[in-house]
Amino acid sequence: MSAYETIIGLEIHVQLLTETKIFCACRNQFEAETSTNTCPVCLGMPGSLPVLNKKAVELACRFILAVGGDINTTSVFARKNYFYPDLPKGYQISQHELPLGKSGTIRVETDDGTSGVKLQGIHLEEDAGKSFHLEDSSNIDFNRCGTPLLEIVTMPVIKSAHEAYLFLNRIRQIVQYLEISSGDMEKGALRCDANVSVRPEGQHEYGIRTEVKNLNSIRYVEKALSYEVNRQINLLEQGGFVVQETRLWDENNNRTVTMRTKEESPDYRYFPEPDLPPMKLDNEWLEEIRDAIPELPHQKIDRFVREYSIPQYDAAVLTSTVNLADYFEQTAKLCKNPKQVSNWIMTEVMKTMKDEKSDPEDLKVSPKNLAGLINNIENGTISGKIAKEIFAEMAFTGKESDEIIAARGLQQITDKKVIEQAIKQVLSENPANLKRYFDGQEKLFGYFVGQVMKKTEGKASPHLVNQILKDKLDGRKA
Amino acid sequence: MAISSEEVRKIAWLARLRFEPDEIEKYKEDLSKILDYFKILDDIDSSGIEFTKSANSAPLRDDIPYQSLPKVEALKNAPAVKDGMFNVPKVI
């Protein structure tokens, strides 16, 4: 089988977190009771006129500036004409020839370094109503109609399904960091369509592409795109050819299926929206928006690696959300060993959050208390094993580790005499095992350590137990 | 400017209209005449005129909610109502 190159371009729609819709003052809350957030504008009644929401423009500009894109200070809205029952006007107000934003790059950390995914265009448009397909008819709820959407289109530069997944994840992170969208794919706040093609390595022209839709969960994206890439390669390998068409991801059967074959590209007959003059933006306002942009995920990753000397992998996990990153920083500032803090957060803390389906803010273990626990390990008061038990209690009660250690007498035993005494007991209680050990079954060493730990209720310093036991056994052997 | 029957059929489909064969002939003529009429614009010298320059900016509205239509009013224009929503012929 010859080698193939994969080329993917993504089209992403992000619902913006505004109070009201993009062209009318209805609430932007499509989960409200059906048909309660509509008006003549978003129902497409004759004679109604759109008025642009300033906040939607601001949030869109925040994104464009954050990813290093250029803003067209004069941009134009356009009508995209098509008939579908979720679109009452018979056209969607979008942007076409002069969109709000162009270019920009999104950095993604891949398995072999970083890649910069270049963006082609970023523009504002309105969402359509939400359809519910019944047995023999369809219901449409127009609460969602007119929700402000930011459409982000990449250049065809993504090289694998995995990179597409990483990119989408990064977009989700960025919109959450910028507080412009919830980024929740399951709820449709972030949606993704993909253009996929493959070509034999070395071929200059692009292969025929298909468009894959219905990628409505971050988990499906990689699966669906891998499936589609392999499907296309298999077709070409068998001497067939790819048909330009739209395919739907069928999550129940883990495959893509034909939705419609494109005999001709859709005829949207774009033209400038006569009800909205061109939108002109003031440079001063744009500078204000730029100044308010917070630190972005990739910047945080780099800073964590630099300031806390933790691996990039750790930094990427810890910066997955702003709250988690803050939790790490607040804890690390109170500890000497940031890597230890990172280890604790990536295991116990994240496991607890997952079990409780909670956020760092809801966690009963505050950064200060976690730092206290880690410092207890670092200064030898408790062993790492006991610390996990203490953490579980902290997560349940919200108490400090010092309090739990004192109440339950969990201080680590570092008194050599006490440990020696325990070892003596264990050895005298296990003459048969001791003989087998001296006969060459050296792995019994671990068994003895375990017995000593058990005898001390897990409180003996494992380091000291190992050391003293080894001295004792080596002494007897000689 | 002559329009073909094929083009008339396509435009009709885009507008979700169905024409009888004799109507296609009629609209072929009508649409051709309309396009010819627009040729008047060809005589205007529009060089140097950018349409984005001539207009004022689209006004921007503050993001403050205003009362929406009562549900009953909103659903008045629906062809049919089911489960408190617009009900339409099956689309998928």
Interface residues (C-beta under 8 A of the other chain):
Chain A: T18 E19 T20 C24 A25 C26 R27 E33 T34 S35 T36 N37 T38 C39 P40 L43 M45 V51 L52 N53 K54 K55 A56 V57 T74 V76 F77 N81 F83 Y84 P85 L98 G129 S131 F132 H133 L134 D136 S137 S138 N139 I140 D141 F142 D267 R269 P272 L276 P277 P278 M279 K280 L281
Chain B: K10 L14 R16 F51 T52 A55 N56 S57 A58 P59 L60 R61 D62 D63 I64 P65 Y66 S68 L69 K71 A74 L75 N77 A80 K82 D83 G84 M85 F86 N87 V88 P89 K90 V91 I92
